[in-house]
Amino acid sequence: MPSTDPAAAPDPRAVFLRRESEVRGYCRSFPAVFRAAKGARLIADDGREWIDFLAGAGSLNYGHNPPEVVAEVVAYLQRDGIGHSLDLHTTAKRDFLLAFEDCVLKPRNLDYRVQFTNPTGTNAVEAALKLARKATGRSGIIAFTNGYHGMTLGALAATGNKYNRAAAGVPLSGTTFMPYDGWLGPGIDSVAVLEKYLDDPSSGVDLPAAVIVETVQGEGGINIASTAWLKRLEAAARARGVLLIIDDIQVGCGRTGTFFSFESAGLTPDIVVLSKSIGGCGLPFAVLLNRPDLDARWKPAEHNGTFRGNNLAFVAAAAALRHWWTGRAFESEIAAKGDTVRARLNAIVAANPGKKLTVRGRGLMNGLVCADPDLAARISAKCYQDGLIIERAGPHDEVVKCMPPLTIDAADLNRGLDILTAAVAAV
Ligand SMILES: *Cc1c(COP(=O)(O)O)cnc(C)c1O
C-alpha cells in the first residue's frame, strides 16, 4: 500500500518532479519510488518488487544490503567508530589496508601504493591523470573510442560520449582518442594504428603521459578488448615510456570473473583506478593503486580532498574483501552464473531470428546487442513493467546491459532472465 495518503499526494513522485534537478536520469526510465532493497531485489514504496539487473551500474556487486557487510557497518556505528577523519590514521582504514593486502595484493603478487581520493570514480580518474602527468612531465593522455571515465573535466576529456562532452562548456583538452579493439572492424589491429601515430614524428600526436583504458567498456556498450590486444597495448606503452592506467571502476571487484578485470590478460598496469563496488554495500569509495616509484612523485597533501576518509566505506570494503575474496570460490560462482546468463541470452537470440540480436560479455557483464536501438529501449521498458530493472549502454543505447549482483541466487537470476526472455518475445 502507498505510504502516503493518495488524496494528499496523488503522484508519489510529486516532490521529485517539482524540486529535483532536470539533470536526473535513471529515475526517468525507472520512475518508481523505492523504499527498500535486499540482495538482487528492489522494493517500491507501494510494495511492487523488481529484480535488479542494473545493480547500481556496477556498485552493488555484492547485492543490496549484504548481511555480511551490513552487520559490520552497524556494529562499527554502535561502538562510536570514527565517521569522518580526513586522512588521519584510523583503525578502520588500517583494517581496510590489511584486508586489501591479504585478499587482493598478496595473492596476486602485486605491489601498489594505495591512494585514497574523494569518494567517486571520477575523483580517482582525475588523480590518476594528474599523477601520470606529474611523473612523466608530459601532458597528453590517450583514451579510446567509446571510453567512459567520469564527468569532471579531466575525466570527461577522456570520455567519448558526445552528449556528455557537449555539456562541459569549455574545450576538453589534453586527450587524444584512438580506436578501441574492434572499433575499426574485424581484422584491423588498432594497436598498430596507435603505434604508427606515436612513432611518426609528424603524425600530430605527441608522446603522451599515459593511456587510459577499460578492459571491457561498460557504458560504451560491453565492448571487450581481447587479451592479445591488451597485452600489445601494454607492450606498446611500456616500450615508449607511456604509463598504462586501467580504469577498473565498473569492471573490477569481480564483475568479469576475477577481482581485477586485467588478471586474465596478465597485465601489470602502472596505475589502477577502483570505485563503484569497492565500497562493499554501495557506499561511496574510490582508490588509486600506484606503482610505488610513481607514487613517490607525490608531495605530502599535494592532491587532497575532504572525503578521503569515509570510514564506514573502509569498514564495509574490508568486510566484503574478507568475505568474498578469501580463496577462489567466488570466482567459480561468477563463472558459473556468467555461463548461465550467456546460454540464456544465446537462446533469446536463437528464438528471435528476425530481431537482429547478438550477445557479448565476460563474467557477469553481458549484453544483448540490438541492431535497432529502439528495440533495446522497448525491451528495457517492457522488463520494467514486468518486474526487472535493466539498463542500456552503447553509443546508441543499443545494448541491453545484463548486470545482476554477483551474489544473486539461482532463483532470482532465472526469474530475471525469464522476464527478459518474455520481453524480447513480446516487443
Ligand atoms: C562509473 C564510472 C566512472 C565514474 O565514476 P563516478 O563515481 O560516476 O564518478 C569512471 N569510469 C568508469 C569505467 C565507470 O564505469
The ligand as an SDF file (V2000), in Angstrom:
LIG
                    3D

 15 15  0  0  0  0  0  0  0  0999 V2000
   31.1640    4.9600  -13.3020 C   0  0  0  0  0  0  0  0  0  0  0  0
   32.4890    5.0510  -13.9720 C   0  0  0  0  0  0  0  0  0  0  0  0
   33.3550    6.1380  -13.7610 C   0  0  0  0  0  0  0  0  0  0  0  0
   32.9570    7.3450  -12.9640 C   0  0  0  0  0  0  0  0  0  0  0  0
   32.6150    7.0540  -11.6550 O   0  0  0  0  0  0  0  0  0  0  0  0
   31.7060    8.0900  -10.8350 P   0  0  0  0  0  0  0  0  0  0  0  0
   31.6550    7.5340   -9.4530 O   0  0  0  0  0  0  0  0  0  0  0  0
   30.3680    8.0920  -11.5080 O   0  0  0  0  0  0  0  0  0  0  0  0
   32.3690    9.4050  -10.9010 O   0  0  0  0  0  0  0  0  0  0  0  0
   34.5930    6.1080  -14.3570 C   0  0  0  0  0  0  0  0  0  0  0  0
   34.9790    5.0730  -15.1100 N   0  0  0  0  0  0  0  0  0  0  0  0
   34.1810    4.0080  -15.3380 C   0  0  0  0  0  0  0  0  0  0  0  0
   34.6660    2.8790  -16.1800 C   0  0  0  0  0  0  0  0  0  0  0  0
   32.9060    3.9780  -14.7920 C   0  0  0  0  0  0  0  0  0  0  0  0
   32.0820    2.9500  -15.0480 O   0  0  0  0  0  0  0  0  0  0  0  0
  1  2  1  0
  2  3  1  0
  2 14  2  0
  3  4  1  0
  3 10  2  0
  4  5  1  0
  5  6  1  0
  6  7  2  0
  6  8  1  0
  6  9  1  0
 10 11  1  0
 11 12  2  0
 12 13  1  0
 12 14  1  0
 14 15  1  0
M  END
$$$$
